[in-house]
Amino acid sequence: MQTRKIIHVDMDAFYASVEQRDNPSYRGKPLVVGGSPNQRGVVAAASYEARKFGIHSAMPSVTAIAKCPGLIFVRPRFDVYREISTSIHAIFKRYSDLVEGVALDEAYLDVTDNKQNIPYASTIARYIKTAIFQETQLTATAGVSINKFLAKMASGQNKPNGLTVILPEDAIAFVEQLPIEKFHGIGEVTAAKMHSLGIHSGGDLKEQTLSELTHHFGKAGHYYYRIARAEDDRPVEANRVRKSIGAETSFAQDLSNVGQMLQELEQIAQIVEQRLEQHETRGRTLTLKVKFSNYHQITRSKTMLALIIELSTIFEIAKALFESIDLENRSIRLLGISLSNLDNAKQTQVIQLPLFQNAGIIF
């Protein structure tokens, strides 16, 4: 079987970098793209200067401003981001038609058989990074390896403006030394649970049997078992249309206060609204996901005649579904909102990402 050559390209602080590129007065300053703290907004993206203060995407804007009082807030310009993303994807297509966009700022490329017959994927990645900078004045970080998981891990090793290659012979050793919280698909809550089980690195994860992992983590245990062995046979899928858009968060501490639950739900609704705008799509069916402290999970859905896109509508429906649930004095460890029955007329690729720092694996 032919060894695949996969590149993962991740734009560096994309939305924030675009704003700093287009407005010189923002350069070198802590900046976030997102909603105002006066309107209970949520951070969509943070510049590297802002990240030094511990600010990250999906953080409530009021929390971000508390961490950095001089923080600059800029409203998202998704039309601009989409236009730039289209230009970047045109660069990808010079080398391969097997391009899977994960979001406007992130994509996988399969360059095993590339258009220019370049033997080394690392050479292609270098050419792509150079072209992106020359044509957009923005930087990107690339990871190169034999599968999507390893390429994704490689791109996170040397940001910003980096290039990391994980060779086939180095794959297992790389995974074994990787701290478990650095794994793609393992968020803070899952990492904390793994730590409690004595799993601190990829090597520790590899020592777990499949039955042990599925016992502790359900279906996700199959994924953890494979990536601990540097295995990932998922293909790069060009023009894959996602059936839903959503966001969810697991809480480091279970929520027992209904007011706090609704506040978290509103913030999740804001992220979903941003995603709908980002991908120029809308949906008719809203699904609320609730996981209790005992890991029992329920979902509630409602389908509307009209397409759903506005924040007020998303939150109103989610809140009504939430209030129909008998909490029975139970606490909640996860909340999520997703929209399906999408109007995909303007989109070719919609991916649900784990936006929150506490999120577990989402496909």
Disulfide bonds with the S-S distance in Angstrom:
none
